[in-house]
Amino acid sequence: MAKADEKPGSAPATDQGTETQSGNIADTPASPELATKYSIQELLDHSAALFSYSPEVLVGALHGRDDKELTVDEAKAFIAEFLKKKVN
């Protein structure tokens, strides 16, 4: 039975994003607990496709860090931070 604030025949609301007219879930940030972590080597191997930068940029962004695995979003954040650093 539908709740008072729902239209008959409509799907219940979810917290997973909003559907677009094409039926796809709109881009919403994934929660950190659900994001897949990849080894640094996997990220390096696919850095051009994932980040539009060569592997050397990712190496520089991760210099001095002990991370063994990262999500794509974490790696992107480290790259963005690295590229904003002032060169002496």
Buried (B, 14 or more C-beta within 10 A) or exposed (E): EEEEEEEEEEEEEEEEEEEEEEEEEEEEEEEEEEBEBBEBEEBBEBBEEBBEBEBEBBEBBBEEEEEEEBBBEBBBEBBEEBEEEEEE
